[in-house]
Amino acid sequence: MTERSLQITYRKGRPYTAHLHLSRRTGDKSVKTKPSPDGLLVVDYEATGWPIGIEIAPPLAVPLGPLNQLLAELGRTSLA
């Protein structure tokens, strides 16, 4: 089981994209993606439909509120 973590990709010293890895079993792979209603976030799902990650692009354009709302809708713990 892996824990939640955040990976940020930078280009020219600025955050370009981020991926919030959600808790999951070792070896789980993304087999389906679905954009959030506002289009700022994309949720990655494994084969049984369990959410395993959220793509955030561009990370500076996404406020914490909408991200926490999406996490709540997915049944996951919000960020502080």
C-alpha positions as CSV (number, residue, x, y, z in Angstrom):
1,M,0.0,0.0,0.0
2,T,1.4,3.4,-0.9
3,E,0.4,6.6,0.9
4,R,-0.7,9.9,-0.6
5,S,2.0,12.1,-2.1
6,L,2.3,15.1,-4.4
7,Q,4.6,15.1,-7.5
8,I,5.2,18.5,-9.2
9,T,6.8,18.9,-12.6
10,Y,8.6,22.1,-13.3
11,R,9.5,23.9,-16.6
12,K,11.8,26.8,-16.7
13,G,11.7,27.0,-12.8
14,R,7.9,27.2,-12.7
15,P,5.3,24.6,-11.7
16,Y,3.9,23.1,-14.9
17,T,1.8,20.2,-13.7
18,A,1.2,18.3,-10.5
19,H,-0.1,14.8,-9.7
20,L,-1.7,14.0,-6.4
21,H,-1.1,10.2,-5.9
22,L,-3.8,8.8,-3.6
23,S,-3.4,5.9,-1.3
24,R,-3.5,2.7,-3.3
25,R,-2.3,-0.9,-3.5
26,T,1.2,-1.5,-4.8
27,G,1.0,-2.2,-8.5
28,D,-2.3,-0.4,-9.2
29,K,-2.2,1.2,-12.6
30,S,-4.5,3.9,-14.1
31,V,-6.9,2.4,-16.7
32,K,-9.4,5.2,-17.0
33,T,-9.3,9.0,-16.5
34,K,-12.2,11.4,-16.0
35,P,-12.1,15.2,-16.0
36,S,-13.7,17.1,-13.1
37,P,-16.7,19.3,-14.1
38,D,-14.6,22.5,-14.2
39,G,-12.0,20.8,-16.3
40,L,-9.1,21.8,-14.1
41,L,-8.6,18.4,-12.6
42,V,-8.4,14.9,-14.0
43,V,-9.0,11.8,-11.9
44,D,-7.1,8.6,-12.6
45,Y,-9.0,5.3,-11.8
46,E,-7.6,1.7,-11.4
47,A,-9.4,-1.3,-12.9
48,T,-12.1,-1.7,-10.2
49,G,-13.0,2.0,-10.4
50,W,-11.1,3.1,-7.3
51,P,-9.5,6.6,-7.7
52,I,-5.8,6.5,-7.4
53,G,-4.6,10.0,-8.5
54,I,-5.6,13.5,-9.5
55,E,-3.8,15.4,-12.3
56,I,-3.6,19.1,-11.6
57,A,-2.7,21.4,-14.6
58,P,-1.6,24.1,-14.1
59,P,-1.2,23.7,-10.4
60,L,-1.1,27.4,-9.6
61,A,-4.6,27.8,-11.2
62,V,-6.4,25.3,-8.9
63,P,-7.5,26.6,-5.5
64,L,-7.5,24.3,-2.6
65,G,-11.3,24.5,-2.2
66,P,-12.2,22.8,-5.4
67,L,-9.5,20.1,-4.9
68,N,-10.8,19.3,-1.4
69,Q,-14.4,19.2,-2.8
70,L,-13.4,16.7,-5.4
71,L,-11.5,14.6,-2.8
72,A,-14.7,14.6,-0.6
73,E,-16.8,13.5,-3.6
74,L,-14.3,10.6,-4.1
75,G,-14.6,9.6,-0.5
76,R,-11.0,10.6,0.3
77,T,-9.5,12.8,3.0
78,S,-9.2,16.5,2.2
79,L,-5.9,18.3,2.2
80,A,-5.1,20.7,5.1
